[in-house]
Amino acid sequence: MNFFQLLFLGYKNYVKGAIFLFKHKLQWFFIFPIILFGCIYWLGTYFKSLELEVNLSLVERSSQIETINELIWTSLEMMFFDAMYIILTQFTLYIVVVLLSPILAMLSEKIEEIVSGKTYDYSFKMLVNDIKRGIIIAFRNLIWFYLFVGLFMGIVSFFNLPAKSFIVFAIPFVVGFYYYGFSFIDYVNERRRMNIQQSIYFVSKHKGLAISIGSIYSIFFLMYFYVYKNFNEIAGSGMQIGWSVILVILLTIAALTPILAITSATLSMNELLKKEKSLKINKNNP
């Protein structure tokens, strides 16, 4: 399957996955990310107030700049906090994957049992190994993502590009889609007895699937985060009730997407592996 076919496969199974969960009475898995996102919302309130204090301090200092050195240092600080905005946002997305790893591993296994009929003997040791691997993969992807962001922002800072602000924020997010999707796909690869290097190679050959799975998870969380962060500016004085409702809806959808992502990943991998197996058989028996 080519890149766009894999992309479509992942998106299609987001829709099929939602129906699948309710059909097989697995919707109770949604409870766990909803609780987790409630905690994230509470922490977000704290960090938002902290960020506001820092920004006010920078604005106050920038109005008192008298030398070139002060201008340079203030500019560097502003760039640092812009970079931290991206990093902390992305970091939260990976933390969600890490904290939900026991739930994601269990759900992926249940879905595969239903779809393929293949049963897995429950083993606490195996579950622990799944969780450990999920954490290792998430942190591996986190490190590679941050290395890319640091290198990318360092290079871009030397060029005066059109729409530079958009490029600086958009490109890292798009690259993040791949790494998020990778984390979800690896739960299936682990059951296929692939080691981490084999899983890395497999996902690199199926980038479209990883990007489609990671993009939905990322986009809805970032939409929520953007509205939450800029709520006062967006809502204005007379629209706060309406935007509050939108914020709650976005938070709810963002909380549901990790479960939908692992469902899409498992269904997509099952479909993909069946097609690849069929193609291999047809190739060997012309």
C-alpha positions in Angstrom: 0.0 0.0 0.0 1.3 3.5 -0.9 1.5 6.5 1.5 -2.0 7.9 0.7 -3.7 4.4 0.9 -2.1 4.0 4.4 -3.2 7.5 5.3 -6.8 6.7 4.3 -6.7 3.4 6.1 -5.9 5.0 9.4 -8.6 7.7 9.1 -11.2 5.2 8.0 -10.5 3.1 11.0 -11.0 6.0 13.4 -14.6 6.0 12.3 -14.9 2.2 12.2 -13.1 2.1 15.6 -15.7 4.3 17.3 -18.5 2.0 16.1 -16.5 -1.1 17.0 -16.0 0.0 20.6 -19.7 0.5 21.2 -20.7 -2.6 19.3 -18.4 -4.7 21.5 -19.2 -2.9 24.7 -15.7 -1.5 25.1 -16.7 2.1 25.5 -15.9 1.9 29.3 -12.2 2.3 28.4 -13.1 6.0 27.7 -13.3 6.6 31.5 -9.5 6.4 32.0 -8.4 9.2 29.6 -11.3 11.4 30.7 -10.0 11.2 34.3 -6.5 11.8 33.2 -7.4 14.8 31.0 -9.3 16.3 34.0 -6.0 16.2 35.9 -4.2 17.8 32.9 -6.8 20.6 32.9 -6.1 21.3 36.6 -2.4 21.3 36.0 -2.8 23.5 32.9 -4.6 26.1 35.0 -1.5 26.3 37.3 1.0 26.5 34.4 -1.1 29.1 32.6 -1.0 31.5 35.5 2.8 30.9 35.8 3.2 31.7 32.1 1.2 34.8 32.4 3.4 36.1 35.2 6.5 35.4 33.1 5.0 37.2 30.0 4.0 40.2 32.1 7.5 40.4 33.5 9.0 40.3 30.0 6.7 43.0 28.6 7.5 45.2 31.6 11.3 44.7 31.1 11.0 45.2 27.3 9.6 48.7 27.8 12.7 49.7 29.8 15.3 48.4 27.3 18.2 50.9 26.9 21.1 48.9 25.4 21.7 46.4 22.6 22.6 43.7 25.1 19.3 44.1 27.0 17.5 43.9 23.6 19.3 40.7 22.7 18.8 39.0 26.0 15.1 39.9 26.1 14.6 38.6 22.5 16.4 35.4 23.5 14.1 34.9 26.5 11.0 35.5 24.4 12.3 32.9 21.8 12.9 30.5 24.7 9.4 30.7 26.0 8.0 30.3 22.5 10.0 27.1 22.2 8.9 26.0 25.6 5.2 26.4 24.5 5.8 23.8 21.7 7.9 21.5 23.9 5.5 21.5 26.9 2.5 20.9 24.6 4.1 18.0 22.8 5.5 16.7 26.1 2.0 16.5 27.5 0.9 14.4 24.5 3.7 11.9 25.2 2.9 11.8 28.9 -0.7 10.9 28.1 0.6 7.9 26.0 3.0 6.8 28.8 0.4 7.1 31.6 -2.3 5.3 29.6 0.1 2.5 28.4 -1.5 -0.2 30.6 -5.0 0.7 29.3 -3.8 1.0 25.7 -2.0 -2.4 25.9 -5.1 -4.1 27.3 -7.5 -2.6 24.8 -5.4 -3.3 21.8 -5.1 -7.0 22.9 -8.9 -7.2 23.4 -9.6 -5.7 20.0 -7.2 -8.2 18.3 -8.8 -11.1 20.0 -12.3 -10.0 18.8 -11.1 -9.3 15.2 -8.7 -12.2 14.6 -10.0 -14.8 17.1 -6.5 -15.1 18.4 -6.5 -15.4 22.1 -3.8 -14.3 24.5 -3.2 -15.9 27.9 -3.3 -13.1 30.5 0.0 -12.7 32.2 0.8 -9.9 34.7 4.5 -10.2 33.6 3.5 -9.8 30.0 1.4 -6.8 30.8 4.3 -5.2 32.7 6.6 -5.9 29.7 4.0 -4.2 27.4 3.9 -1.2 29.7 7.7 -1.0 29.9 8.0 -1.2 26.2 5.3 1.5 25.7 7.2 3.8 28.0 10.5 3.2 26.3 9.0 3.8 22.8 7.3 7.0 24.0 10.5 8.4 25.5 12.5 7.3 22.5 10.1 9.2 20.2 10.1 12.2 22.6 13.9 12.5 22.5 14.0 12.2 18.7 11.2 14.8 18.4 13.0 17.3 20.7 16.2 16.8 18.8 14.4 17.6 15.5 12.6 20.7 17.0 15.9 22.0 18.4 17.8 21.5 15.1 14.9 22.8 13.1 14.3 26.0 15.1 18.1 26.6 15.2 18.3 26.5 11.4 15.1 28.5 10.8 16.2 31.3 13.1 19.0 32.2 10.6 16.5 32.8 7.7 13.9 35.5 7.1 11.2 33.3 5.7 7.7 34.3 4.7 5.1 33.1 7.3 8.1 32.2 9.5 5.9 32.0 12.7 3.5 29.6 11.0 6.4 27.4 9.8 8.1 27.3 13.2 4.9 26.1 14.9 3.4 23.9 12.1 6.3 21.8 11.0 7.2 20.4 14.5 3.5 19.5 15.0 3.3 17.6 11.7 6.5 15.7 12.5 4.9 14.9 15.8 2.0 13.2 14.1 4.4 10.4 12.9 5.9 9.8 16.4 2.5 9.7 18.1 1.2 7.2 15.6 4.4 5.2 16.0 3.7 4.8 19.7 0.2 3.4 19.1 1.3 1.0 16.3 4.1 -0.4 18.4 1.6 -2.1 20.7 0.6 -4.4 17.8 4.2 -4.8 16.7 5.2 -6.0 20.2 2.6 -8.8 20.0 4.1 -9.7 16.6 7.3 -10.4 18.6 9.1 -7.5 16.9 12.0 -6.0 18.8 12.2 -2.2 19.0 14.6 -1.9 16.0 12.3 -4.0 13.8 9.3 -2.0 14.9 11.2 1.3 13.9 11.9 -0.2 10.5 8.3 -1.4 10.0 6.8 2.0 10.9 9.3 3.9 8.7 8.0 1.8 5.8 4.3 2.6 6.7 4.6 6.4 7.5 1.2 7.2 6.1 -0.5 5.0 8.7 1.5 6.4 11.5 0.8 10.0 10.5 -3.0 9.4 10.1 -3.2 7.8 13.5 -1.1 10.4 15.3 -2.7 13.4 13.6 -6.2 13.0 14.9 -4.9 12.4 18.4 -2.6 15.5 18.2 -4.9 17.9 16.3 -7.8 17.7 18.8 -5.5 18.0 21.8 -3.8 21.1 20.2 -7.2 22.6 19.3 -8.2 22.3 23.0 -4.8 23.6 24.2 -5.0 26.6 21.9 -8.5 27.6 22.9 -7.7 27.1 26.6 -4.4 29.1 26.4 -6.0 32.0 24.5 -9.5 31.8 26.0 -9.7 35.4 27.2 -8.6 36.8 23.8 -10.9 34.5 21.8 -14.0 34.7 23.9 -14.1 38.5 24.5 -16.7 39.9 26.8 -19.9 38.5 25.4 -19.0 35.1 24.1 -17.6 33.4 27.2 -20.5 31.0 27.7 -20.4 29.8 24.1 -16.6 29.4 24.1 -16.7 27.6 27.5 -19.0 25.0 25.9 -16.6 24.7 22.9 -13.7 24.3 25.3 -15.5 21.5 27.2 -16.4 19.8 23.9 -12.8 20.0 22.7 -11.5 18.7 26.0 -13.9 15.7 25.9 -13.0 14.8 22.3 -9.2 15.2 23.1 -9.7 12.8 26.0 -11.4 10.2 23.8 -8.8 10.3 21.0 -6.1 8.1 22.7 -8.6 5.3 22.9 -9.8 5.9 19.3 -6.1 6.0 18.2 -5.2 2.6 19.7 -8.4 1.2 18.2 -7.6 2.6 14.8 -4.0 1.3 15.0 -5.1 -2.2 15.9 -7.9 -2.5 13.3 -5.6 -0.9 10.6 -2.7 -3.2 11.4 -5.0 -6.3 11.3 -6.3 -5.2 7.9 -2.8 -4.2 6.6 -1.2 -7.5 7.6 -4.0 -9.5 6.0 -3.5 -7.7 2.7 0.3 -8.1 2.8 -0.1 -11.8 3.6 -2.5 -12.2 0.7 -0.2 -10.4 -1.7 2.7 -12.6 -0.6 0.7 -15.8 -1.2 -0.4 -14.6 -4.6 3.2 -13.6 -5.5 4.4 -17.1 -4.5 1.6 -18.8 -6.4 1.2 -17.1 -9.8 
